[in-house]
Amino acid sequence: MLVIFPYLIFGVVQLITIIIYLIMLNWVLLITICIIVAISLVLPKLIEKPLQKANKLISTSNEIYLDTLNDWLRGLDQLRQFAAGAKLFSVTQNASKKLEDATVKQTTYTKLLNAINGIASALFGLIIFVLTGFLVKNGLVQMSTLLIVGNFRFYLNQAINEISQARGEMKGVKSLIEEVNEAAEKVQVSDKQKTNMPTVIKTESLRLDFPNGEKLSYPDIQINQGEKILLTGDSGTGKSTLFKLILGELAPSAGKIIFEDKDGNEINPDLKTIGYLPQDPVIFPASIKENITMFNNKLDNKVERSVEEVDLSSDLQKFDEGINKKLNLDKLNISGGQRQKIVLARAQVHDSDIILIDEGTSAIDQSETIDILDKLLKSKATIVFIAHNFTEEMHELFYREIHLIKTNIN
């Protein structure tokens, strides 16, 4: 709006100057120009409503596009982990295509508005030229008026174009295309294939310092291949933070995390291939099945088994579409427990060698949790599970427990 406003002011000032000049010349020219201006201001109304709709469509398409980016980019790490970059590009390209179509429609109506203004300006300029010639012939104005009418016509056309075009465009809304393009440029997806996973994960003198002065110190830990470990500790002892350190999301202030292969050699694995189930399950605005397979059709034959193992079958029966039920992130049409089961099934169907689960069953009732854990912990994967308020029966399902204690460091 602020960009268009100066053009409108310029056109109005130019038009007023022309009117004053006409008053000095002849009242017939003045009346004629007033009629021409009135008609020129009415003409854009023929295209005004379609142009408004086109501008509104662009605004809506922009909003949908940005919402799409927000819904999918929040799970970018999961998309990278499961090499589902193609799905991200497919979804964003579809939203981008709708935005492009809306922009084309707006451009078409804008060009039509310009064409109407151009034709009107040429026609009205011709009328003024003929009228001026008539007035000269009848001695009502001087011959010099006919000589300068060409310049007069040019400035008149310019003033009418500035006013009409600015008025038409100010009825629309400001485009958000630059913001969308900037957001789209930040979308980077890597489809790295799974590399050899470590058989041992160790921590040595690991410590993390926070900006507020707080420090977390960890005991030396060793996690061996195939172990099922329960990670416990009071709030603030750094359980979730330990996962983020292992995954490389945080860099330690001191000490290190060591990954070793089966021969005891230190390796540098692709950490994105480690299965990670955060406290807040990451799901996408797609079907339950697609959320489990992460858009990999080759895994469809494993879905039924994984659904059974996480006790999701009974939940699917509540939906008319079953496993093809599309998830709505805005309306949250599934419960927290169902979200957790979907993410657990995702880890199962992808056969992750190492799975880090942060409060993965906190929204699932106790009896179902025991059943799910019993099946989950029978896999060959290395599993580290963070949980609170575990019963003795649940403890017995794990090989061992690592209990973290908050240590004050000066």
Order of alpha helices (4+ residues) and beta strands (2+ residues): alpha-alpha-alpha-alpha-alpha-alpha-alpha-beta-beta-beta-beta-alpha-beta-beta-alpha-alpha-alpha-alpha-beta-alpha-beta-alpha-beta
